[in-house]
Amino acid sequence: MPRAHPKILFVTDFSYESPGRDYGGEDRRLIDSLSDRFEIEACTPQAATKSKHDHDLVVIRNSGPVLNYRTLWADFLETAHNESWNVYNPLVGRGDMAGKEYLIEMTKQKMPVIPTVDHPDEIESLPRVARYVVKPKDGADSIGMDVVPLKELSALSPDLAGSWLVQPWVRFDHEVSFYFVDDELVYAMWAPDTDRRWSMQPFTPSASDIRFARTFLEWNSMPRGVQRIDACRLPDGRLLLVELEDLNPYLSLDRLRPADRDYFTLCFGNALQRAVEGANN
């Protein structure tokens, strides 16, 4: 007899904390809002390989930075691949899911992204500014990031090759984020205060804003999934990509209007249902 509701393993870390964001609260509320459509069991990333039994779908949500559990994440990836798990987001993302290498690739392709290099010999190709951002390739939530004056960058450069990214410090007016469920842009938000990144407010993107965001959605070519595309808006109005979060994007759902939050939940639930049905066909 088929189940009344699909069974989902929700990979999240309710205890993970980061300034300005309520990771645990967001996922608790999301699980509660989906409970009439799915039978949901939550577990931490560290317990995922032991918790997967007869679930129809494994959903990766606010699971925290992978660098906090690298070995266990590698085990998760290997097991999911070997046992052909049905995972949402699917583990084929080319954005943050695969590290920060995509920023270098996009720079070489002259896409609208903050210029990024990972080798001392290439620093001269960056715009010459007073300060540079230096961050680890496998970083997340600004862990390990530093802003370095130009005069100090040359002294650091021999130690940066391969594992660090270097970007010019960019002056911008504000940051914006676009939130996609599968192929649909469900909502967009902006942070009017540059010192309070996660004090987000809903906004209606322009047609050019949407074209910008879709450029990166299409570049990533994931068959499905929730993606957050972050950008900064320059004083002249142009957007530059900051991050393509395609693994476990924080959604700032508590900042949405109730009707918009309900619509996201509907879209997300429909996407999970499609993922379950696609695996069963």
SVG drawing of the C-alpha trace seen along z (x, -y; Angstrom):
<svg xmlns="http://www.w3.org/2000/svg" viewBox="-3 -56 59 58">
<polyline fill="none" stroke="black" stroke-width="0.4" points="0.0,0.0 1.4,-3.4 2.2,-5.9 -0.3,-8.6 2.5,-11.1 6.0,-11.0 8.7,-10.4 11.4,-13.1 14.7,-13.2 15.4,-16.9 19.1,-17.5 19.4,-20.6 21.2,-21.8 18.8,-23.5 21.6,-24.5 23.7,-26.4 24.0,-30.1 25.2,-33.0 24.7,-36.8 21.5,-38.1 20.0,-34.8 17.8,-32.3 18.7,-29.1 17.0,-26.7 13.8,-28.7 13.5,-29.0 13.7,-25.3 11.4,-24.4 8.8,-26.7 9.3,-25.4 9.0,-21.8 5.8,-22.7 4.3,-24.3 5.0,-21.2 3.8,-18.7 0.4,-18.3 2.0,-17.2 5.0,-15.1 6.2,-12.9 9.3,-14.7 12.2,-13.4 15.0,-15.9 18.6,-15.1 22.0,-16.8 24.5,-16.5 26.7,-14.4 23.9,-11.8 22.5,-11.8 24.2,-8.6 22.9,-6.7 19.4,-8.2 18.6,-7.5 16.4,-4.4 13.3,-4.2 12.9,-8.0 11.6,-9.1 13.7,-12.2 16.7,-13.7 16.4,-17.5 19.4,-19.6 18.4,-22.7 20.1,-24.9 22.9,-22.4 25.7,-24.9 29.0,-25.3 30.5,-22.1 33.9,-23.1 32.7,-22.2 32.3,-18.6 34.4,-18.0 35.0,-14.3 31.4,-13.4 30.3,-15.5 32.6,-13.5 31.1,-10.3 27.6,-11.7 28.4,-12.5 30.0,-9.1 27.1,-7.2 24.5,-9.3 26.2,-8.6 26.8,-4.9 23.3,-4.3 21.6,-6.6 19.8,-8.7 17.2,-11.1 18.6,-14.4 17.2,-17.9 19.1,-20.1 20.7,-17.5 24.4,-17.2 25.5,-18.5 25.6,-22.3 28.5,-24.3 28.1,-27.2 29.0,-27.1 28.1,-23.4 31.4,-22.8 33.4,-25.5 34.3,-29.0 36.1,-28.1 33.2,-29.3 34.0,-32.9 37.4,-32.4 35.7,-30.7 33.1,-33.4 35.8,-36.1 37.6,-34.5 34.4,-34.3 33.9,-38.1 30.6,-37.5 29.2,-40.3 30.9,-39.1 33.3,-40.7 36.7,-40.0 38.3,-37.1 41.7,-35.4 43.4,-32.6 47.1,-33.0 49.6,-35.7 50.7,-36.1 47.1,-37.1 46.6,-39.8 47.9,-42.5 45.0,-41.7 42.5,-42.9 41.4,-46.5 43.9,-48.5 42.2,-49.6 43.3,-50.5 42.0,-47.3 41.4,-43.7 39.2,-40.9 41.0,-37.7 38.9,-34.6 39.4,-30.8 38.0,-28.9 36.1,-26.5 34.8,-29.3 31.2,-30.1 29.5,-32.8 32.5,-35.0 34.6,-32.5 38.3,-33.3 37.6,-36.4 39.8,-39.4 40.2,-42.9 43.8,-43.6 45.5,-46.9 47.3,-46.8 50.7,-47.2 50.1,-44.0 48.7,-42.0 52.0,-41.6 53.6,-40.2 50.7,-37.7 50.6,-36.6 53.1,-33.7 50.9,-32.0 47.6,-32.5 48.1,-30.3 45.5,-27.7 43.5,-27.8 42.6,-31.5 40.6,-33.9 41.5,-37.6 39.0,-40.2 39.1,-44.0 37.1,-45.7 34.1,-47.0 32.1,-50.1 28.4,-49.4 25.1,-50.9 23.4,-47.8 23.1,-44.0 20.2,-42.1 19.3,-38.4 17.1,-36.5 15.4,-33.3 14.6,-30.6 12.6,-27.4 13.5,-25.1 13.2,-27.5 10.9,-30.1 12.0,-33.3 9.7,-33.3 10.9,-36.5 13.7,-39.0 15.1,-40.9 17.5,-43.7 19.6,-44.9 19.3,-48.7 21.9,-49.1 25.4,-47.9 26.4,-47.2 23.4,-44.9 23.6,-42.3 20.7,-40.2 18.3,-43.0 16.5,-42.1 13.4,-43.7 11.3,-42.4 11.6,-44.3 10.3,-44.1 13.2,-43.5 13.3,-45.2 13.4,-43.2 17.1,-43.8 17.6,-42.6 15.8,-39.4 17.8,-38.9 21.0,-39.3 19.8,-36.6 18.7,-34.2 22.1,-34.4 23.6,-32.6 20.7,-30.2 21.1,-29.1 24.9,-28.9 24.5,-26.6 22.2,-24.3 20.9,-22.4 17.8,-20.3 16.0,-21.5 16.6,-23.0 16.4,-26.1 19.1,-28.7 19.9,-32.1 21.8,-34.4 23.4,-37.3 24.7,-40.5 25.8,-44.0 24.4,-47.0 27.1,-49.5 26.5,-53.3 25.8,-53.3 23.0,-50.7 24.8,-47.7 24.8,-44.4 27.8,-42.2 27.5,-38.6 28.7,-38.1 27.7,-34.5 25.7,-31.6 24.4,-29.6 23.1,-26.3 23.6,-24.0 21.8,-25.2 20.8,-28.8 19.4,-30.7 16.0,-32.1 15.2,-35.0 11.6,-33.7 10.9,-35.6 11.5,-38.9 8.8,-38.1 5.2,-39.2 2.9,-36.3 1.3,-35.9 4.7,-35.7 6.0,-33.3 2.9,-31.1 3.6,-31.2 7.2,-30.2 6.1,-27.2 3.6,-26.2 6.3,-26.4 8.8,-24.5 6.3,-21.8 5.3,-21.4 9.0,-21.1 9.6,-18.4 6.6,-16.5 7.9,-16.7 11.3,-15.4 9.6,-12.5 7.4,-11.7 10.3,-12.0 12.3,-9.4 9.4,-7.0 8.7,-7.2"/>
</svg>
